[in-house]
Amino acid sequence: MNHPGSQDAGVGPASQPAIGRGFRLQWEAAQNAHVLLYPEGMVKLNGSAGEILKRCDGATSIADITADLERAFAAANLSADVLRFVSMAVEKKWLQIGT
């Protein structure tokens, strides 16, 4: 449900995503990847997804997460990709947006 003035169900550069209730992010050495654990199973994340999710602490904005990723990986123009991933992760309930 979109509210007036919201974009992508409330996901925007100022949004502060956090790992969704019932999920736990951890590094899994056996998988050599970050995984998202939940009661029914596990999601193995690719490198980009793991890097984004580990920065989603509920206090850091998507704009700041993007800037940190751009610094960490000497990349530019990641904001559209980060917003697209966070929007998808919110739809899947992996992330929730603080109010």
N, C-alpha and C positions, 0 to 999 in steps of 0.2 A: 504494500500500500504506500503510494507516494504522498507526501505532504506537500503543500504549496511551497515552491522554492527549493525543494530537494532535488537531488540528481542521483540516479542509480540507487534508488531506495535509501537515500541518505548518505551515500558514500561520496566524499569529496576530499579535496586536498587538506582541509582542516579536520577531517574525521580522525578519531583516535581509536583504531581497531585493537581488540584484545582477543586472545584465543578463546573460542567459544566454550560455554559451559559444557562439561562432560568430555572435553578433549584435553589431551596433554601432549605438548611438543617435546620431543627429546631426540638426541643424537643416538643412532643405533649403529654401533661399530660393525656388527655382523652384516648390516645392509650397506654400510659405508654411506649413509644418508640420514637426513633428518626424517623422522616419522611422526605422524600425528596419531596418537593412540586414543581410542574411544571404546566403550564397553563391548561393542559388537565386533571390533577388529582394529585394523591399522591401515593407514594410508602412507605409502612410501612416497616421499616428496623429491622432486628433482632439485638440483642445486639452487636455482633461482627462487623456487617456492620456499625452500628452507630458509634462505637468507632473508626473504621478506617476512615470513612468519616469526622468525626469532626476534625480530625488531618490533613486533606488535605487542606492546606491553600495556595498552589501554591509556597511556599518558602521552605517547609520541604521535604526532600528527602524520598523516600520509605524506605530506610535503616534506617533513623532516626525515621520515624513513627513506623517501626517494633521494633526498640530498645525501644522506649517509651512504646509501648504496652507490650513488654516483661517485662519491669520494673513494669508497672502499675498492671499487672495481674500475676506477678511472674511465667511467662511462658517462655519456650525456643523454639527455632526452629520454629518461626512463619513466617519466611520470605517467604517460598513457598506459604503458605496460603494467606498472605497479597498480594504478587505479583499476585496470581491467581485472587483474588477478585478485585484488582485495574484494571487488564487487562479486566475483565468482565465489570466493571463499565465504563471503557473507551469505550468499544464496545457499551454499552447502552447509551453513551453520558452523564452519570451521572457525570463523571469526565473528565477533559481535562488535557493534559500534557503540561506544559509550555515549550516554546522553548528557 
